[in-house]
Amino acid sequence: MIKIKIILPYYFKKEYLSNTIELNYEQPVSIDQIIKDSKVNSIDVCFVKVGDLVVKRDYIIRNSCDIKFIPAVGGG
C-alpha cells in the first residue's frame, strides 16, 4: 500500500477545510492522477514537491511519501 500525504499551503485553506489530504494506492501512481484524485483544481497547482525535489506531473510515485502542492502566486 502506497500512502500519500498531500500538504496544502495557506493559499488552499480558503477552499479546503484541512491543510492535508491523505490518499492510498495499491500501485504506483503519477502526480497528475494524485492531483485529480485529491480534487484540487489543477490550474492552481504550479509546482509539486516530493521531499526536496520539484517534480513534473508525469513523475511516478512508487513509495509512501509527503507531497506539497505549490500554487502560482501572482501580484502586481
C-alpha positions in Angstrom: 0.0 0.0 0.0 1.3 3.4 -1.0 0.2 6.2 1.4 0.4 9.7 0.0 0.0 12.7 2.3 -0.6 16.0 0.4 0.4 19.2 2.2 -1.6 22.2 1.1 -0.1 25.7 1.7 -2.1 28.6 3.1 -3.3 29.6 -0.4 -5.6 26.5 -0.5 -7.1 27.0 3.0 -10.0 29.1 1.7 -11.1 26.1 -0.4 -10.3 23.1 1.8 -11.1 22.5 5.5 -7.8 20.8 6.2 -4.2 21.6 5.2 -3.6 17.9 4.4 -5.2 15.3 2.2 -4.4 11.6 2.5 -4.7 9.1 -0.3 -3.9 5.4 -0.6 -3.0 3.5 -3.7 -2.3 -0.2 -4.4 0.0 0.5 -7.4 2.5 3.2 -8.4 0.7 6.4 -9.4 1.5 9.6 -11.3 1.4 13.1 -9.8 -1.2 14.0 -12.4 -3.5 11.2 -11.1 -2.9 12.3 -7.5 -4.0 15.9 -8.4 -7.1 14.5 -10.0 -7.9 12.2 -7.1 -7.3 14.9 -4.5 -9.9 17.1 -6.3 -7.6 20.1 -6.1 -8.0 22.4 -9.1 -5.1 21.5 -11.3 -4.8 25.1 -12.6 -4.0 26.2 -9.0 -1.0 23.8 -8.8 2.1 25.3 -10.3 4.7 23.1 -8.8 4.8 19.8 -6.9 7.4 18.9 -4.4 8.2 15.4 -3.4 10.6 15.7 -0.5 13.2 18.3 -1.6 12.6 17.7 -5.3 10.4 19.7 -7.6 8.8 17.1 -10.0 6.8 17.1 -13.2 3.2 15.9 -13.4 4.2 12.6 -15.1 6.5 11.7 -12.2 5.6 8.3 -10.8 5.3 7.7 -7.0 6.3 4.2 -6.0 6.7 4.6 -2.2 4.7 6.3 0.5 5.7 9.9 0.8 4.6 13.5 1.6 3.8 15.8 -1.4 3.4 19.5 -1.3 1.4 21.4 -3.9 2.8 24.9 -4.6 0.4 27.4 -6.1 1.2 30.0 -8.7 1.1 33.2 -6.7 1.0 36.5 -8.6 0.8 40.1 -7.7 1.3 43.4 -9.2 
